[in-house]
Amino acid sequence: MLRIVAVCAIVAGSGPLQARAPDVQPWILPTIGAHASQPDLTVAGSGLLLGWVEKREGGQHALRASRFGTHGTWDAARTIASGTGWFVNWADTPHLIALEDGSLWAHWLRRNGTGTYDYGIALVRSDDDGKTWSDPVRVEPEGLMSDYGFVTFWRQSRDTLGIAWLDSRQKSAAKPSATSAADHSHAHASHGAGAMMLRAAVFDSAGKRTREWPLDISTCDCCPTASASTARGTVVVYRGRTADEIRDTRIVRFDGTSWSTPQTVHADGWRFAGCPVNGPAVAAHGDDVWVAWYTEADGQPSVRIAYSADAGENFTEPVRVASGRDLLGRVALAAESGSAWLTWLGERGGSVSGQEVWLARLDAKSVAPVYNTRIAELSARGRASGLPRIAARDGVAWVVWTDIIDTKPQLRGVSVR
């Protein structure tokens, strides 16, 4: 059962934004009654684009989408793709994006082999506002059966798509043991030649891959990635991995021609011999970039955020926005001129009582929160709540997440002013 709340902690001395309790309103979504989860939310033209996965009978799934316009209503939901043989995972979720030429792009995951985690990326494009979609393009290499996912999209140009993903092509041929494979949240793999890597590509208006790059040869196996567009190009953030299992957040920058060397946003020094399934988030406006992440570097779970005034080249010391044993992380960020918003999940009164969604508003050119607000209480526990999503426009933040209502996953959301 969803309960909208607004328990607000105002942070003193946080800059020019007015320190006031936010106005949190329920956001009625077009998924009422559907077996819906894995939301994605992005700004699309003058509105917002919401995507989600629906579970159907006979082992089928469908990726659906609807546009929320400036008039405050939803367009009719449309099905992007449906079928069997999908890989549906709470943390490795589909994404959508709208380009300036009017095209829409989407991806989902489908099995590419018989192993538990043999799956890859299906990429499609629509030129008629989602009425019809292209045949899916396989992003991962043909003939390589392993896991390829944790995708992030960006607008490379008005009619070309940028995409980055975690890629397993350099992993050793040996498969994980049955014990380790049973828990994808702590996948183990050998370092170096056997590590997961980060790759990126550009697809043109015909859906053809025109360029591809390896960005980092050793990353966490199953932490979501994120990207943002700055005044100087694209930035991609992800969880890195060193030879001695340090799992700190890294960033790479693309100026349209070449990529920078991977850089650690902040040397937390979190040593963890597994994958925490808790990736970083990034948002940008002009040269301003915010990066947020979850860490247990000092033995205490915390959400931290750092700010860059030069498009991600240098960062301030991070600010600890939240901490404590009830913290789950799963961060998401959005930004526009004047401010940024950060959302994350926590447990409510212990893991048996459900969860809660938190939101912090951040002053421009700063990581000092103007407020921290608990915006919703959830019935969901564990992984059932998935990953919250956030978008911002015209001084309003829109947040979407998955809850469990009468044993069925359903999407819920709020708007915050």
Legacy VTK file of the C-alpha trace (Angstrom):
# vtk DataFile Version 3.0
C-alpha trace
ASCII
DATASET POLYDATA
POINTS 417 float
0.000 0.000 0.000
1.384 3.389 -1.019
1.340 6.222 1.453
2.459 9.669 0.277
4.327 11.495 3.017
6.428 14.626 3.287
8.631 14.316 6.341
11.142 17.056 5.629
14.541 17.782 7.131
15.560 21.336 6.149
19.296 21.868 5.851
20.410 25.263 7.101
22.740 27.519 5.158
22.146 25.743 1.889
22.106 28.675 -0.499
19.582 30.777 -2.393
16.836 28.179 -2.779
14.017 28.775 -0.317
14.220 26.377 2.642
10.622 25.204 2.777
8.788 21.925 2.960
8.146 20.603 -0.558
4.701 20.115 -2.077
4.408 16.361 -2.734
1.428 15.252 -4.839
0.435 11.772 -6.060
1.056 11.318 -9.776
-1.576 9.099 -11.389
0.163 6.823 -13.906
-1.269 5.068 -16.995
-0.413 1.636 -15.575
-3.248 1.311 -13.040
-4.107 -2.347 -12.501
-1.338 -3.676 -14.744
1.335 -6.143 -13.602
3.923 -3.400 -14.155
7.509 -2.947 -12.987
10.953 -1.776 -14.163
9.989 1.843 -14.894
12.028 4.256 -16.965
11.374 8.007 -17.031
12.913 10.647 -19.276
12.242 14.178 -20.527
10.875 14.038 -24.080
10.347 17.347 -25.864
7.887 19.395 -23.836
6.700 16.391 -21.823
7.864 13.189 -20.150
8.154 9.641 -21.462
7.407 6.721 -19.134
8.293 3.136 -19.995
7.632 -0.090 -18.097
7.546 -3.881 -18.396
4.294 -5.808 -18.071
4.126 -9.503 -17.224
1.541 -11.428 -19.239
0.217 -14.960 -19.414
2.192 -17.787 -20.980
5.586 -16.493 -19.877
5.297 -13.387 -22.054
6.448 -9.869 -21.269
5.754 -6.554 -22.961
7.641 -3.264 -22.988
5.138 -0.389 -23.026
5.324 3.396 -23.007
3.190 6.505 -22.651
3.874 10.222 -22.993
2.855 12.770 -20.339
2.192 16.137 -21.962
2.235 19.728 -20.808
-1.568 19.585 -20.576
-1.152 17.166 -17.666
-2.632 14.041 -19.254
-1.249 10.781 -20.581
-1.357 9.646 -24.192
-2.675 6.140 -24.836
-0.094 3.548 -23.831
1.618 1.755 -26.711
3.426 -1.571 -26.850
7.024 -1.357 -28.054
7.684 -5.093 -28.070
6.311 -8.289 -26.540
7.179 -11.951 -26.489
8.865 -14.795 -24.668
12.537 -15.449 -24.085
13.086 -12.136 -22.320
15.530 -11.656 -19.461
13.653 -9.681 -16.807
15.673 -8.561 -13.813
14.884 -6.003 -11.107
18.195 -4.149 -11.564
18.954 -4.530 -15.296
16.045 -2.647 -16.798
14.876 -1.331 -20.201
15.365 2.306 -21.213
13.751 4.783 -23.598
14.888 8.085 -25.056
13.527 10.725 -27.438
15.927 12.435 -29.853
15.588 15.936 -31.280
14.621 14.601 -34.716
11.460 13.134 -33.163
12.649 9.541 -33.115
12.189 7.278 -30.101
14.631 4.546 -29.100
14.185 1.696 -26.647
15.942 -1.443 -25.502
15.099 -4.588 -23.588
16.998 -7.756 -22.699
16.526 -11.117 -24.394
18.216 -14.465 -23.937
21.130 -15.292 -26.241
21.961 -18.752 -24.861
20.882 -21.461 -22.464
22.788 -20.348 -19.369
21.078 -18.601 -16.447
22.715 -15.292 -17.328
23.041 -15.655 -21.092
21.277 -12.534 -22.330
21.875 -9.545 -24.544
20.524 -6.172 -25.671
17.752 -5.678 -28.234
17.680 -2.103 -29.603
14.760 -0.611 -31.577
13.779 2.763 -33.056
10.478 4.434 -33.954
10.015 7.312 -36.411
6.261 7.724 -35.894
6.010 8.520 -32.174
5.893 4.884 -31.123
3.148 3.626 -33.456
5.575 1.224 -35.145
9.070 0.055 -34.287
12.038 -1.244 -36.247
13.234 -4.821 -36.106
15.515 -5.228 -33.084
19.257 -4.775 -33.561
21.562 -6.972 -31.484
24.031 -4.742 -29.619
26.358 -7.488 -28.306
28.591 -9.513 -30.673
27.055 -12.355 -32.634
27.868 -15.805 -31.320
28.993 -14.731 -27.831
26.617 -16.133 -25.244
26.944 -14.415 -21.888
25.559 -11.351 -20.109
25.399 -7.944 -21.764
23.254 -5.246 -20.183
23.031 -2.380 -17.672
22.506 0.057 -20.529
22.485 3.840 -20.503
21.333 6.094 -23.390
22.208 9.667 -24.366
21.520 12.043 -27.258
24.726 11.985 -29.289
23.268 14.388 -31.868
19.800 15.403 -33.013
19.368 12.089 -34.864
22.033 9.728 -33.447
21.934 7.653 -30.287
24.742 7.110 -27.813
24.672 3.915 -25.773
26.978 2.368 -23.171
26.652 -1.036 -21.529
28.426 -3.632 -19.403
29.997 -6.221 -21.695
31.216 -9.722 -20.833
33.131 -10.570 -24.027
36.499 -10.743 -22.251
35.295 -13.021 -19.464
36.895 -16.436 -19.263
35.044 -19.336 -20.856
34.448 -20.922 -17.462
30.919 -20.322 -16.188
30.218 -19.426 -12.536
29.417 -22.265 -10.201
25.782 -23.111 -9.533
26.102 -21.504 -6.104
27.423 -18.149 -7.292
25.160 -18.054 -10.348
22.118 -18.424 -8.140
22.600 -14.919 -6.747
23.174 -12.356 -9.476
23.577 -9.636 -6.854
26.962 -11.042 -5.846
28.348 -12.368 -9.112
32.031 -13.240 -8.861
34.515 -13.288 -11.735
38.274 -13.262 -11.999
39.979 -9.881 -12.407
41.886 -8.791 -15.513
41.190 -10.849 -18.640
38.041 -12.260 -17.051
36.505 -9.001 -15.833
33.349 -7.324 -17.059
34.058 -4.252 -19.179
32.307 -1.003 -20.183
31.755 -0.343 -23.902
29.976 2.380 -25.872
28.643 2.841 -29.391
26.803 5.304 -31.619
23.829 4.332 -33.804
22.681 6.506 -36.705
19.184 7.421 -37.877
18.941 4.163 -39.838
19.669 2.100 -36.727
23.179 1.256 -37.927
26.158 1.128 -35.577
28.696 3.680 -36.808
31.301 3.678 -34.003
32.188 1.564 -30.978
34.763 1.856 -28.186
35.993 -0.030 -25.122
35.858 2.463 -22.232
37.081 0.497 -19.205
38.399 -3.083 -19.075
37.460 -3.821 -15.454
34.088 -2.900 -13.945
31.614 -4.262 -11.451
29.635 -7.112 -13.017
26.079 -5.969 -12.361
25.828 -2.371 -11.153
23.663 -0.068 -13.303
25.399 2.620 -15.373
24.235 6.205 -15.998
25.009 9.074 -18.365
24.341 12.789 -18.831
24.952 15.434 -21.472
27.051 18.463 -20.514
27.993 21.608 -22.437
31.265 19.858 -23.349
29.941 16.416 -24.222
28.714 13.215 -22.625
29.718 11.764 -19.262
29.142 8.136 -18.239
29.385 6.946 -14.633
29.652 3.355 -13.390
31.135 1.266 -10.592
34.748 0.330 -11.255
36.763 -2.647 -10.049
40.440 -2.891 -9.185
42.709 -5.919 -8.794
42.207 -5.810 -5.020
38.388 -5.466 -5.364
37.931 -1.744 -4.725
34.472 -0.870 -6.081
34.435 2.939 -6.267
32.539 5.120 -8.749
34.282 6.104 -11.991
33.551 8.549 -14.789
34.538 8.779 -18.465
33.942 11.825 -20.688
33.276 11.992 -24.434
33.951 15.182 -26.395
32.368 13.871 -29.593
35.649 12.505 -30.928
37.426 10.604 -28.160
36.876 9.320 -24.630
38.856 10.289 -21.566
40.768 7.854 -19.401
38.576 6.466 -16.600
38.743 8.643 -13.489
37.584 7.877 -9.943
35.013 10.436 -8.811
36.152 9.990 -5.206
38.496 7.405 -3.700
36.158 5.937 -1.079
38.166 2.724 -0.976
35.179 0.374 -0.700
36.615 -3.128 -0.890
33.923 -5.694 -1.704
34.580 -9.052 -3.358
31.297 -9.144 -5.214
28.812 -6.909 -6.960
26.562 -4.787 -4.705
24.070 -4.134 -7.552
23.987 -0.456 -6.612
25.181 1.767 -9.413
25.865 5.530 -9.421
23.699 8.291 -10.880
24.634 11.444 -12.782
22.841 14.620 -13.868
24.090 17.679 -15.713
23.084 21.166 -16.787
25.622 23.094 -18.838
29.003 22.608 -17.181
27.414 21.648 -13.853
27.560 17.908 -13.095
26.377 16.027 -10.017
27.305 12.380 -9.326
25.688 10.367 -6.527
26.462 6.854 -5.330
26.019 4.288 -2.561
29.005 3.028 -0.592
29.919 1.122 2.552
33.534 2.266 2.477
33.721 3.055 6.204
31.537 0.156 7.283
28.413 2.324 7.322
25.997 2.394 4.346
25.774 5.917 2.946
24.625 7.891 -0.091
27.156 10.487 -1.190
27.127 13.176 -3.850
29.871 15.261 -5.460
29.717 18.312 -7.740
31.763 19.366 -10.764
31.810 22.874 -12.248
33.846 21.827 -15.306
31.698 19.160 -16.982
33.001 16.257 -14.908
36.742 16.864 -15.110
37.149 17.692 -11.401
34.870 17.095 -8.423
34.384 18.536 -4.961
34.755 16.410 -1.870
31.517 14.444 -1.545
28.739 15.277 0.873
27.050 12.456 2.793
23.336 12.961 2.113
22.083 9.906 4.016
23.564 7.090 6.089
22.522 4.232 8.355
21.836 0.521 8.392
18.351 0.988 6.909
19.778 2.635 3.774
19.343 0.701 0.501
20.755 3.221 -1.976
19.569 2.676 -5.592
20.099 6.351 -6.380
18.689 8.442 -9.231
19.407 12.079 -10.177
17.836 14.839 -12.267
18.921 18.421 -12.887
17.861 21.621 -14.585
18.886 25.255 -14.305
18.997 26.242 -10.669
18.877 22.918 -8.872
19.180 19.145 -8.896
17.185 16.375 -7.244
18.416 13.093 -5.770
16.229 10.126 -4.842
17.048 6.860 -3.077
15.472 3.997 -1.133
15.618 3.000 2.512
14.013 0.383 4.705
11.173 1.484 6.944
11.442 0.241 10.520
13.558 -2.740 9.502
13.345 -5.012 6.469
10.060 -6.637 7.587
8.088 -3.377 7.517
8.553 -2.262 3.939
10.553 0.528 2.369
10.487 4.268 1.795
11.433 6.641 -1.003
13.521 9.707 -0.126
14.179 12.868 -2.113
16.782 15.603 -1.620
16.799 18.924 -3.457
20.247 20.339 -4.097
21.169 23.957 -4.659
22.765 24.881 -7.965
26.568 24.646 -8.042
26.548 22.813 -4.722
26.005 19.431 -3.116
24.459 20.862 0.052
20.846 19.593 0.248
18.183 22.239 0.728
16.024 19.486 2.188
15.772 15.714 2.609
12.200 14.479 2.291
10.614 11.077 2.698
8.079 11.167 -0.119
6.472 7.718 0.084
6.127 4.595 2.193
6.040 1.257 0.352
4.789 -2.231 1.105
7.547 -3.667 -1.073
10.539 -5.355 0.530
13.908 -6.499 -0.765
14.393 -6.228 -4.526
10.680 -6.008 -5.318
10.810 -2.191 -5.341
13.454 -2.209 -8.061
15.057 1.117 -8.977
13.314 4.496 -8.594
13.429 6.874 -11.565
13.355 10.666 -11.614
13.008 13.450 -14.179
12.822 17.225 -13.758
11.419 20.099 -15.769
10.016 23.571 -15.064
10.950 23.429 -11.384
9.140 20.133 -10.749
10.642 16.718 -9.999
8.724 13.603 -11.058
9.547 10.323 -9.297
8.379 6.798 -10.227
8.992 3.462 -8.514
7.610 -0.062 -8.163
5.520 -1.133 -5.181
3.733 -4.379 -4.337
-0.055 -4.013 -4.136
-2.063 -7.137 -3.281
1.003 -9.284 -4.109
1.303 -7.725 -7.602
3.969 -5.211 -8.743
2.505 -1.870 -9.736
3.996 1.526 -10.530
3.454 4.548 -8.325
4.685 8.128 -8.587
4.665 11.657 -7.225
5.369 15.187 -8.392
7.372 17.453 -6.090
7.578 21.250 -6.233
LINES 1 418
417 0 1 2 3 4 5 6 7 8 9 10 11 12 13 14 15 16 17 18 19 20 21 22 23 24 25 26 27 28 29 30 31 32 33 34 35 36 37 38 39 40 41 42 43 44 45 46 47 48 49 50 51 52 53 54 55 56 57 58 59 60 61 62 63 64 65 66 67 68 69 70 71 72 73 74 75 76 77 78 79 80 81 82 83 84 85 86 87 88 89 90 91 92 93 94 95 96 97 98 99 100 101 102 103 104 105 106 107 108 109 110 111 112 113 114 115 116 117 118 119 120 121 122 123 124 125 126 127 128 129 130 131 132 133 134 135 136 137 138 139 140 141 142 143 144 145 146 147 148 149 150 151 152 153 154 155 156 157 158 159 160 161 162 163 164 165 166 167 168 169 170 171 172 173 174 175 176 177 178 179 180 181 182 183 184 185 186 187 188 189 190 191 192 193 194 195 196 197 198 199 200 201 202 203 204 205 206 207 208 209 210 211 212 213 214 215 216 217 218 219 220 221 222 223 224 225 226 227 228 229 230 231 232 233 234 235 236 237 238 239 240 241 242 243 244 245 246 247 248 249 250 251 252 253 254 255 256 257 258 259 260 261 262 263 264 265 266 267 268 269 270 271 272 273 274 275 276 277 278 279 280 281 282 283 284 285 286 287 288 289 290 291 292 293 294 295 296 297 298 299 300 301 302 303 304 305 306 307 308 309 310 311 312 313 314 315 316 317 318 319 320 321 322 323 324 325 326 327 328 329 330 331 332 333 334 335 336 337 338 339 340 341 342 343 344 345 346 347 348 349 350 351 352 353 354 355 356 357 358 359 360 361 362 363 364 365 366 367 368 369 370 371 372 373 374 375 376 377 378 379 380 381 382 383 384 385 386 387 388 389 390 391 392 393 394 395 396 397 398 399 400 401 402 403 404 405 406 407 408 409 410 411 412 413 414 415 416
